[in-house]
Amino acid sequence: MSRPLDIISPFLAVSPEILQPAGFPDSFLLTQDLAAQLLPARPADSHKGTFGRAALWAGSEAYPGALLLAVEAALRSGVGYVEVASAASSLQVCLLKFPEIVLLQNRQALGLDLDPQLKALAAGPGWSLQPDREQILTHLLSSDHPLILDADALNLLALKSSGPALRRQLRQRKPGTTLLTPHPGEFARLAPDLSSLQGEENRLLAARQFAQDSGALMLLKGSHSILALPDGIAFIACEACSGLARAGSGDVLTGLCLGLACQGLSLAAAALLAVWVHVKTAQLLAAATSERSMRVGDLAQHFYQAFRLLE
């Protein structure tokens, strides 16, 4: 039975009157009104510390582009600082394009002695499956920081454990402080016992079951992405754009989620706002060019159009 609308999820403090039911129990649409309520304020007397410090582990010698996409998305989210750990060759390219980034040094780059001033962490885009990545991932999971895991971070998780055992492992972190962002193939590796479910309602059930079992936020990507919260509430993106069906789209989304999570939002709120801005920006870019010819590399430069709609 669906819960009454006057109960707000502890993971997402929003006014219940703006929630639009999605047609499934305990499920709501991700609308522009909801995204606007989630948008963090930017006071006139703010400074760079007001908008938080983000840390990103991404890229490799084989996939430097994923780092560039995620970093630009984080920088254009409004975050105060973006600190980065990657392969030396990727960092050189990244610094040339984005001189404002900060390099994570020594033990922090290994996931050790993380600065308590960091507001959120993200790992995985273009990371590759090198042996040292597993050790870094273990350290990141043992931290208390809000943590976003995407791409190869998810593949590393699945190599170590999957199904109910993985969900029990994730329960060791505080509920709502871990966000997993798999596409359907990655979800199948993380939860082979749930991934056989097909159809929109069954995708919703699978994402919700994973979130409830693990205490993690499950952002199951697709044409209409689903965010499932550990308390059983779920949100469905009501907009779509085939222009996002390209390599690198998820890297942009991860960087945007990371940057927003540093600006006073819960991880759930940051994920919802990022999904809305991501797809709305794609729609606006496609309208100016076409869904067929638009480039993922142009997305972050056009976030301002979606943010203006919310402001």
Buried (B, 14 or more C-beta within 10 A) or exposed (E): EEEEEEEEBBBBEBEEEEBEEBEBBBBBBBBBBBBBBBBBEEEEEEEEEBBBBBBBBBBBEBBBBBBBBBBBBBBBBBBBBBBBBBBEEBBEBBEEEBEEBEEBEEEBBBBBEBEEEBBBBBBBBBBBEBEEBBEBBEBBBEBEBBBBBBBBBBBBBBEEBBBEEBBEBBBEBEBBBBBBBBBEEBBBBBBEEBBEBEEBEEBBBBBBBBBBBBBBBBBBBBEBBBBBBBBBBBBBBBBBBEBBEBEBBBBBBBBBBBBBBBBBBBBBBBBBBBBBBBBBBBBBBBEEEEBEEBEBBBBBEBBEBBBEBBE
